[in-house]
């Protein structure tokens, strides 16, 4: 197997940083160059103003495109390239041009200073997102985790069943509580999203804080005689573990949420909601089951979503603080990671052999 095949394997496994000499300019932003070029051209819309007539905005957009092309050509000339040359390598100068050149348009067309700052901040944030997605193989990691979704679901259910007695008592008592329904049914929608985000953020924080120890444990188990991982490579492995664990928590949370939607529709009828002084919300949907009417309301979905978030947080803490759950999770991941580490060992050996066999940059057949 050639070096390129091993590097392709690392990328597909969501571990692109296992590639030696992996750099942002040659391996991350250069690979994302077509997407960045499309965004760069689309930012000609920064020349328009919604208060202007349509025809004026069309002319401004065309003029903005002309400004971008001219600025790009002049930038090429400053770097000693031909006017129409497309960069073969995206380095710091090209990234700076991507961030600042489009910000000239709202400044030239209308002096929109606030829009200038928004374009600069937006482009910088986009580059950070591209580095995360491409540089750390985020999409490949998600795909790898999704291919294990059946195993993850089975593992999640097994662990959930072990924690089920305490979890069900806690969840059912909380669900069949008037205050719970009153809180979530009267809460503004924006606050419902904020509360949900708070639980998700806390769960994510627990996962992230425990990841360094899990990465060290995993590396000790599967690294063998290969060189130790660098800090960035450990971060790459940690991201893979976070996404895998987050997928388990998500599956359990969705399952719990659906259970409480069904249970609440059957058990918490109109008379109970009236006794609890609970409003149904802005919408409701009526169904008939076994000759009886059941009602799916906005309040029910709010409470079920709240229970799902609370249960997900509890589950996230359980799989990190309970030694048995943690070992079971790492056991499943270790089997797959060991194959990647074995490939890394052969990859490093091949690189070393290729380096010895190279003279003046020309590979000599062995």
C-alpha positions, 0 to 999 in steps of 0.5 A: 500500500502506498503512502497516499492510500494510508493517508486516504484511510486516515481521512476516511477514519476521521483522523487526517492529522495522523498524516505526517507534515499535515499543514493548514495551507497545503492540506486544509485550506487548499482542499477547500479552495473551490468552496472559498472561491465560491464564497468569495465571488458570492460576496459581491452581494456585499455591494448592495443595500436593501434600501436601494431600488432593484436596478441599482442593486443589480448594478452595484452587484456587478460593480462589486464583482468587478471590484473583487476581480480587480482586487484579486488581480492586483493582489496576484501582481503584488505576490509576483504572479500573473493577473489571472493566476489561481493560487495553487497553495492557500497560505496566510496572504491568500487567507488575509485577502479572503477576509479583507478584500470582500469587506471593501465592497460595503465600504465603497458602495454606501460607506456601510461601516457596520457591514464591513465589520460583519463581513470581516468577522463572518469571513474569519469565522468561516475560515475557522469553521473550514479548518475545523471541518476539513483540518480535523476531518469532522465530516469523516468523523461524523460519517464514521460514527454514523456507520456505527450507529447500530452498535452505538444504539445497542450499547446505549440501550444496554447502558440505559437499561442498567440505569433504568430503575433510578432513571425512570423513577426520577424521570416519571416523578418529574414528568408527572409534576404540575410545576414541570408542565407549568414551567415549560408551557408558560416559558417563552419559546426563546427561553425554551431554546436557551434552556435546552441549549444549557443542558446540551452545553453542560453535557458537552462540557462533561464530555470534553473535560473527560476526553483527555484521560480517555485519549491517553487510555486509548493510546496506551492500549493501541499505540504499541511501539509507534511514536507517541501522538502529537498534541494535535493528533490527540485532539483529533482522536479526542474529537472522534471520541466526543462525536461518538459519545455525543451520538450515543447521548443523542440517540438515548435523548431522542428515544426518551423524548418520544417515549414521553410524548407517547406517555404524556398523550395517553396519561395526561388528558385534558382534565389533568391539564385543566387541574394543573392549570396548564395551557396547551400552547399555540397549537394542538393536534387531535388523534383517535386511538381505540375509540378515545381522543388523544391530544398532541399539544405544544405544551406536551412537546415542550415538556417531553423535550425538557425531559429528553434534555435532562435525561441526556445530561444524566446519561452523559454524566453516567457514561463518563463517571461510571467506570463500567460504562466508560470501559465498555465504551472504550472497549468498542472504540479500541477495536476499531482504533487499533486498526488505524494505529496499525496502519499508522505504524506501517505508514511511518515505516513506509515514510522512513523507508521512502525517505532513505531511498530518496536522493535529491527528491527523486525516489529510487526504486528498490 
